[in-house]
Structure formats: C-alpha cells, structure tokens
Amino acid sequence: MIGTLAASPDADFLDSLRAEHNSAMRTANTLLAELEVIARRAAEAEGLDVAWCELKGGAGSRVFRVFIERKDGEVGLADCERMSKSLGLAMDVEDPIDSAYTLEVSSPGLDRPLHTEKDYERFVGKLALVKTRHLIDGRKRFMGRLAGVESSSLLLDERGTTIVIPLSGIESGRLEVELEPPSGARPRNRR
C-alpha cells in the first residue's frame, strides 16, 4: 500500500511563522533602506555624512539610530543637533514609519565599528581590532594598524608582520581607542 505523507498541523503552523518572519524581515530591511536614503539627503544638506543607520524594535517602540561623521573626522554635539532637527523635519514630511518611534543621532565614537571597505581605507594607520569568521593562522582575532586594502583583502600590520584578511571573511572590525599623554606631561607618582 502506498500512502501519502500529510503535513502535520505543527508543521503548517511552523511554516506560517517562518513565512511571517521572512516577510517581516524583508519589510524591515526595505524600511531601513528607505530611512537611510532620507538620512543621507538630510546629512548632505547639513554638510555631513551618514556612517550607518540602525532600526531596532518593533511597531510602536522603534528606534531609528543614525551615526554621522564629517570629512575631517570631528563630530560635535552641534552637528548631532543640526542633523537631528533636519532629519526630524524630513521624517515628519515623508512619514515613512507608520507608528511611534524614537530618532537618535550620534557620532560613531572613538571606538567606531568598521563596516565597509571604504571604512578600512579611510582609517589607514589607525589601530583596529578585527574578528574573522574563520581561522587564519589558527586565530580569529587580530589587533594591529590598518595598512590598506588590496585585491579585496585588508592588510593589517601586527607588530611588523602584515596579516592579509579577505574582506568577505571579516565578521567585525572596530577602531581601538589610543590614549596618548599630553606632550610634556610626566607620570604621576602613586603613593
């Protein structure tokens, strides 16, 4: 006797949940892309650049975060205020989010994440921590100075040794904060 295998009610329920989740993710990604376009226009009008955007939370409790930068690297509170006002007005006019949300505008910070090839090129010479998806020479974490990008690979100078990391294999990258004592400062004696 040949029978057919019927889908169980549990399998149907799981399939419908997966479909809803995938649809929600597509919608969230589409919304984030739309918001990023609006943010980039507002930033350009203020003489700023958008480093990246984030959209967190669900309907009714969303947070739209925009991280801005200037070409000279110095982002101040006044820049964030200007961008917040300009972007807030643009968001009010275009009304892309259909529920309540919070808008946050910030600088990327001293230990900013590195997201794109452009980021790795822009910060050549800076100290960075890079984590890879797969082992390279038995390791996944590398700390060194960004030395450039060649042939879709990051060059990282780790104490005089150049480590070559494929950009596609980078899980995350972040600048490290380097604190230098003020010139002429002497160490304080601790008692």
C-alpha beads as a LAMMPS data file, in Angstrom:
LAMMPS data file: protein, C-alpha beads

191 atoms
190 bonds

1 atom types
1 bond types

-500.0 500.0 xlo xhi
-500.0 500.0 ylo yhi
-500.0 500.0 zlo zhi

Masses

1 110.0

Atoms # bond

1 1 1 0.000 0.000 0.000
2 1 1 1.343 3.372 -0.981
3 1 1 0.334 6.245 1.194
4 1 1 0.874 9.947 1.173
5 1 1 2.543 11.815 3.936
6 1 1 0.275 14.578 5.159
7 1 1 1.727 17.669 6.730
8 1 1 1.107 17.847 10.433
9 1 1 -0.717 20.808 11.951
10 1 1 2.509 21.646 13.817
11 1 1 4.482 21.747 10.558
12 1 1 1.861 24.012 8.963
13 1 1 1.984 26.324 11.967
14 1 1 5.798 26.481 11.849
15 1 1 5.739 27.157 8.114
16 1 1 3.310 30.054 8.617
17 1 1 5.506 31.503 11.393
18 1 1 8.575 31.255 9.142
19 1 1 6.716 32.967 6.299
20 1 1 5.576 35.796 8.609
21 1 1 9.116 36.207 9.985
22 1 1 10.662 36.296 6.491
23 1 1 8.062 38.806 5.334
24 1 1 8.686 40.995 8.398
25 1 1 12.454 40.869 7.810
26 1 1 12.017 41.887 4.165
27 1 1 9.734 44.732 5.259
28 1 1 12.193 45.885 7.971
29 1 1 15.110 45.804 5.510
30 1 1 13.088 47.739 2.928
31 1 1 12.100 50.309 5.564
32 1 1 15.698 50.676 6.763
33 1 1 16.861 51.247 3.170
34 1 1 14.176 53.933 2.731
35 1 1 15.130 55.591 6.026
36 1 1 18.804 55.569 5.077
37 1 1 18.034 57.419 1.830
38 1 1 16.167 60.103 3.807
39 1 1 19.005 60.337 6.357
40 1 1 21.674 60.670 3.641
41 1 1 19.744 63.507 1.981
42 1 1 19.415 65.344 5.310
43 1 1 23.099 64.782 6.113
44 1 1 24.208 66.073 2.730
45 1 1 22.151 69.242 3.256
46 1 1 23.997 69.759 6.575
47 1 1 27.465 69.048 5.131
48 1 1 27.675 65.712 6.946
49 1 1 27.921 62.036 6.007
50 1 1 25.953 59.069 7.326
51 1 1 28.320 56.384 8.607
52 1 1 25.485 53.867 9.072
53 1 1 21.895 53.538 10.281
54 1 1 20.108 51.088 12.542
55 1 1 16.429 50.335 13.045
56 1 1 15.656 48.475 16.260
57 1 1 12.468 47.306 17.944
58 1 1 9.010 46.573 16.626
59 1 1 5.932 48.579 15.765
60 1 1 5.187 51.174 18.431
61 1 1 8.628 51.035 20.014
62 1 1 11.044 51.506 17.127
63 1 1 14.354 53.306 17.495
64 1 1 15.942 54.777 14.360
65 1 1 19.633 55.483 15.020
66 1 1 21.754 57.483 12.619
67 1 1 25.514 57.700 13.079
68 1 1 27.028 60.739 11.377
69 1 1 30.541 61.851 10.560
70 1 1 32.342 64.741 8.970
71 1 1 35.075 64.520 6.407
72 1 1 37.547 65.955 8.933
73 1 1 36.533 63.271 11.442
74 1 1 35.388 65.668 14.153
75 1 1 31.690 65.338 15.001
76 1 1 30.385 67.549 17.776
77 1 1 27.160 67.982 19.670
78 1 1 26.167 70.888 17.401
79 1 1 26.451 68.589 14.358
80 1 1 24.216 65.999 16.014
81 1 1 21.660 68.676 16.967
82 1 1 21.581 70.112 13.423
83 1 1 21.200 66.671 11.884
84 1 1 18.501 65.678 14.368
85 1 1 16.435 68.766 13.531
86 1 1 16.929 68.432 9.778
87 1 1 16.233 64.691 9.722
88 1 1 13.299 65.063 12.111
89 1 1 11.659 67.553 9.729
90 1 1 12.292 65.283 6.736
91 1 1 10.832 62.321 8.628
92 1 1 7.744 64.369 9.554
93 1 1 7.201 65.298 5.895
94 1 1 7.872 61.856 4.390
95 1 1 6.344 59.902 7.304
96 1 1 7.957 56.532 6.436
97 1 1 7.330 54.871 9.817
98 1 1 3.684 54.070 10.471
99 1 1 3.967 54.019 14.277
100 1 1 5.680 55.858 17.111
101 1 1 9.477 55.860 17.001
102 1 1 12.484 57.497 18.604
103 1 1 15.102 59.228 16.455
104 1 1 18.665 59.174 17.772
105 1 1 21.591 60.916 16.069
106 1 1 25.098 60.214 17.287
107 1 1 28.747 60.207 16.323
108 1 1 30.300 56.794 15.666
109 1 1 32.555 57.221 18.720
110 1 1 36.289 56.795 19.139
111 1 1 35.987 53.006 19.006
112 1 1 33.728 53.099 15.981
113 1 1 32.852 49.919 14.113
114 1 1 34.261 49.449 10.629
115 1 1 31.556 48.262 8.225
116 1 1 32.781 48.793 4.681
117 1 1 35.896 48.637 2.533
118 1 1 35.750 52.443 2.474
119 1 1 35.973 52.473 6.311
120 1 1 39.100 50.293 6.284
121 1 1 40.701 52.545 3.653
122 1 1 39.714 55.774 5.400
123 1 1 41.331 54.804 8.702
124 1 1 44.683 53.525 7.390
125 1 1 47.290 53.925 10.124
126 1 1 44.774 53.586 12.953
127 1 1 44.808 50.762 15.499
128 1 1 41.963 48.287 14.995
129 1 1 40.604 45.007 16.307
130 1 1 39.417 42.688 13.539
131 1 1 37.492 39.458 14.116
132 1 1 37.247 36.898 11.320
133 1 1 34.593 34.286 10.541
134 1 1 37.191 31.555 10.052
135 1 1 40.606 30.802 11.475
136 1 1 43.612 32.499 9.887
137 1 1 46.903 31.110 11.149
138 1 1 44.947 29.467 13.971
139 1 1 43.292 32.695 15.141
140 1 1 40.122 34.714 14.685
141 1 1 41.118 37.945 16.486
142 1 1 43.745 40.348 15.195
143 1 1 44.904 43.691 16.602
144 1 1 47.102 45.936 14.518
145 1 1 47.360 49.041 12.381
146 1 1 45.215 49.247 9.286
147 1 1 47.686 49.184 6.372
148 1 1 45.317 49.333 3.403
149 1 1 43.081 47.268 1.172
150 1 1 44.372 45.345 -1.846
151 1 1 42.580 42.804 -4.054
152 1 1 39.519 42.693 -1.753
153 1 1 41.692 41.945 1.288
154 1 1 42.515 44.002 4.349
155 1 1 46.198 44.478 5.138
156 1 1 46.772 44.678 8.892
157 1 1 50.208 45.459 10.345
158 1 1 50.527 43.430 13.526
159 1 1 53.821 44.398 15.189
160 1 1 55.732 44.496 11.899
161 1 1 54.032 41.476 10.312
162 1 1 51.436 42.077 7.602
163 1 1 48.332 39.937 8.025
164 1 1 46.151 39.562 4.909
165 1 1 42.446 39.151 5.712
166 1 1 39.829 38.729 2.962
167 1 1 37.174 41.413 3.427
168 1 1 34.494 38.772 2.869
169 1 1 35.897 36.841 5.850
170 1 1 35.660 39.705 8.344
171 1 1 32.998 39.192 10.986
172 1 1 33.569 42.584 12.624
173 1 1 36.091 45.367 12.827
174 1 1 36.444 48.236 15.250
175 1 1 38.890 51.063 15.839
176 1 1 40.677 50.879 19.156
177 1 1 40.982 53.940 21.383
178 1 1 44.555 55.142 21.685
179 1 1 45.241 57.446 24.582
180 1 1 48.400 59.474 24.474
181 1 1 49.620 61.511 27.427
182 1 1 49.680 65.264 26.779
183 1 1 53.046 66.441 25.448
184 1 1 55.397 67.391 28.264
185 1 1 53.336 65.512 30.852
186 1 1 55.236 63.472 33.382
187 1 1 53.855 60.332 35.008
188 1 1 52.397 60.969 38.429
189 1 1 53.879 59.159 41.392
190 1 1 51.451 56.986 43.270
191 1 1 51.889 56.741 46.980

Bonds

1 1 1 2
2 1 2 3
3 1 3 4
4 1 4 5
5 1 5 6
6 1 6 7
7 1 7 8
8 1 8 9
9 1 9 10
10 1 10 11
11 1 11 12
12 1 12 13
13 1 13 14
14 1 14 15
15 1 15 16
16 1 16 17
17 1 17 18
18 1 18 19
19 1 19 20
20 1 20 21
21 1 21 22
22 1 22 23
23 1 23 24
24 1 24 25
25 1 25 26
26 1 26 27
27 1 27 28
28 1 28 29
29 1 29 30
30 1 30 31
31 1 31 32
32 1 32 33
33 1 33 34
34 1 34 35
35 1 35 36
36 1 36 37
37 1 37 38
38 1 38 39
39 1 39 40
40 1 40 41
41 1 41 42
42 1 42 43
43 1 43 44
44 1 44 45
45 1 45 46
46 1 46 47
47 1 47 48
48 1 48 49
49 1 49 50
50 1 50 51
51 1 51 52
52 1 52 53
53 1 53 54
54 1 54 55
55 1 55 56
56 1 56 57
57 1 57 58
58 1 58 59
59 1 59 60
60 1 60 61
61 1 61 62
62 1 62 63
63 1 63 64
64 1 64 65
65 1 65 66
66 1 66 67
67 1 67 68
68 1 68 69
69 1 69 70
70 1 70 71
71 1 71 72
72 1 72 73
73 1 73 74
74 1 74 75
75 1 75 76
76 1 76 77
77 1 77 78
78 1 78 79
79 1 79 80
80 1 80 81
81 1 81 82
82 1 82 83
83 1 83 84
84 1 84 85
85 1 85 86
86 1 86 87
87 1 87 88
88 1 88 89
89 1 89 90
90 1 90 91
91 1 91 92
92 1 92 93
93 1 93 94
94 1 94 95
95 1 95 96
96 1 96 97
97 1 97 98
98 1 98 99
99 1 99 100
100 1 100 101
101 1 101 102
102 1 102 103
103 1 103 104
104 1 104 105
105 1 105 106
106 1 106 107
107 1 107 108
108 1 108 109
109 1 109 110
110 1 110 111
111 1 111 112
112 1 112 113
113 1 113 114
114 1 114 115
115 1 115 116
116 1 116 117
117 1 117 118
118 1 118 119
119 1 119 120
120 1 120 121
121 1 121 122
122 1 122 123
123 1 123 124
124 1 124 125
125 1 125 126
126 1 126 127
127 1 127 128
128 1 128 129
129 1 129 130
130 1 130 131
131 1 131 132
132 1 132 133
133 1 133 134
134 1 134 135
135 1 135 136
136 1 136 137
137 1 137 138
138 1 138 139
139 1 139 140
140 1 140 141
141 1 141 142
142 1 142 143
143 1 143 144
144 1 144 145
145 1 145 146
146 1 146 147
147 1 147 148
148 1 148 149
149 1 149 150
150 1 150 151
151 1 151 152
152 1 152 153
153 1 153 154
154 1 154 155
155 1 155 156
156 1 156 157
157 1 157 158
158 1 158 159
159 1 159 160
160 1 160 161
161 1 161 162
162 1 162 163
163 1 163 164
164 1 164 165
165 1 165 166
166 1 166 167
167 1 167 168
168 1 168 169
169 1 169 170
170 1 170 171
171 1 171 172
172 1 172 173
173 1 173 174
174 1 174 175
175 1 175 176
176 1 176 177
177 1 177 178
178 1 178 179
179 1 179 180
180 1 180 181
181 1 181 182
182 1 182 183
183 1 183 184
184 1 184 185
185 1 185 186
186 1 186 187
187 1 187 188
188 1 188 189
189 1 189 190
190 1 190 191
